[in-house]
Amino acid sequence: MRPDAQKTNSRQTNRNLLLSAEALVNTVPQLEIFADDVKCSHGATIGQLEDDELFYLRSRGIGEAAARTILTHAFAGEILRAIRIAPVQCQLDLAVLNRLSRIQEAEVK
């Protein structure tokens, strides 16, 4: 934070979703604070899709690939909802869905 950022509340969050057993992420969240009167926090989480969530969708007749796509899209949706320009948000959402669909098709084959 800049020296003139007094009375600022700041939060840095780094969330990572590992989509395969071979996936690896190294994350080191850090803040550089040059102001004296600020509130700042930071953190990181890393994980895979939850077995309970997959089971819930599978028990309702949704195939495994589709369930993984739904959960991954939901994870990305949290980020996409932060975009305030509706046309940009829509375009990015479509791009994510298209990419997830291609991945799902490849897994089914």
N, C-alpha and C positions, 0 to 999 in steps of 0.2 A: 504494500500500500504506500501511496505517496505521502510525503511529509505533511501535506495540507489536507489529509483525509481524516482529520480529527472527528470524533463522535460517530465513526462509521461502524456498522455491524456487518460483518462479512462471514461467509461460509463457503468452504470449498469441499465439494463431494466428488469422489471418483469411484464410480460403480462399474464393475466389469462382469460380463456374462461369458463364461467359457462354454463353447458349444460342442466341444469334443473332449475325449479323454486325453488327447495329445496337445490340447491348447495350453498355452502358458502365458502368463502376464506378470510383468514386474512393474510395480507402481510405487512411487514414493511421493505422496502428496506433501507439498511444503508451501508455506507462505513467507514472503519477505515483507516485513512490516517496518515502515520507517516513521510511523506516527505513534504518539504516546497514548492517546486516549481513544482506543478502539476495542471492539469485541470481535474476536476472530476464532473460528474453529475450522478444523479440517479432518478428513478421514477417508478411508478407502475400504471398499468391500469387493470381494472376488468370490464368485460361486458359479455353480452349474444350475440348470433347471431343477426344480424341486421334484423329487419322486412323488410326493403327495399330490402336487398339482397335476402332474402327468397322469397319475392314477385316477384322479377326479374326472378329467376329461375322457380318458380311455374307458372308464366305467359308464360313460354316457354315450358310447358308441363311436367316439371319435378315434380315428387311427393314430398310431404313434407319430408318424411324420406330421400329420395335420396338427396334433396336439402340441408338438414342439414348435411348429410355425406360429400357432396362436400365442403361446407363452413368450416366444421371442419377440413377436410383434408387440405384445403388451409391454415388454421391457423397453423396446425402442419408443413406444408411444409415450412413455413418461418424459422422454427427452423431447419428442416432437411437440408435445402440448405446450412446452415452454416457448415455442416460436410464435410470436404474436402476429406475424404477417400471414394471413389465412392462405393466400395462393402459394406461398413458399412452403408452408406447413403441409398443404395438400400434395404438392409435387414431391416433397421428400417422403411423405407417407406412402405415396404410390411407388416411389423408387424402392423403398424398403419392402413393400409387399411383393413387388416384381422379383426382387432378389431372393426373398424367402421362398417364393413359388418355384423359382428355378432350382434352388437347393432341394426343396421337397420333391420335385420331379426327378432329380438326379438320385435321391435316396430310394425312391420307389422302384426305379429301373434296376 
